[in-house]
Amino acid sequence: SKKSTSISEIKKAVVYGNVLGSFAVEKYGLDGLLRIKNGDISKRIKIYEKMIRF
């Protein structure tokens, strides 16, 4: 059976994709991704969420 994806799951995936992409851009590639910690991701997600609220 095919499981559908909810809008909230898609939104969460987009946020994580943007945040992880920002780490890759910040350090010019995989090096930026290899050095991050879970806390770094959580912190940046909070900052990102503040940026997109208006």
C-alpha positions as CSV (number, residue, x, y, z in Angstrom):
1,S,0.0,0.0,0.0
2,K,1.1,3.5,-0.7
3,K,1.5,5.8,2.3
4,S,0.8,9.5,1.8
5,T,3.0,12.2,3.1
6,S,1.4,15.0,5.1
7,I,1.9,18.7,4.4
8,S,3.6,19.1,7.8
9,E,6.1,16.3,7.0
10,I,6.9,18.0,3.7
11,K,7.4,21.4,5.4
12,K,9.7,19.8,8.0
13,A,11.7,18.2,5.2
14,V,12.0,21.5,3.4
15,V,13.3,23.2,6.6
16,Y,15.8,20.5,7.3
17,G,17.0,20.6,3.6
18,N,17.5,24.3,3.7
19,V,19.3,24.2,7.1
20,L,21.6,21.3,6.0
21,G,22.2,23.1,2.7
22,S,23.3,26.2,4.6
23,F,26.0,24.2,6.4
24,A,27.2,22.8,3.1
25,V,27.4,26.3,1.5
26,E,29.0,27.8,4.6
27,K,32.0,25.5,4.4
28,Y,31.9,24.9,0.6
29,G,30.8,21.3,0.4
30,L,30.7,18.2,2.5
31,D,33.3,19.5,4.9
32,G,30.6,21.7,6.4
33,L,28.2,18.8,6.8
34,L,30.8,16.5,8.3
35,R,31.6,18.8,11.1
36,I,28.1,19.7,12.4
37,K,26.5,18.3,15.6
38,N,22.9,17.8,16.3
39,G,22.9,20.9,18.5
40,D,24.1,22.9,15.6
41,I,21.2,21.7,13.5
42,S,18.6,22.5,16.2
43,K,20.1,25.9,16.8
44,R,20.0,26.8,13.1
45,I,16.5,25.5,12.7
46,K,15.3,27.9,15.5
47,I,17.1,30.8,13.7
48,Y,15.6,29.7,10.4
49,E,12.1,29.5,11.9
50,K,12.4,33.1,13.3
51,M,13.5,34.3,9.9
52,I,10.5,32.9,8.0
53,R,7.9,34.2,10.5
54,F,6.5,37.6,9.6
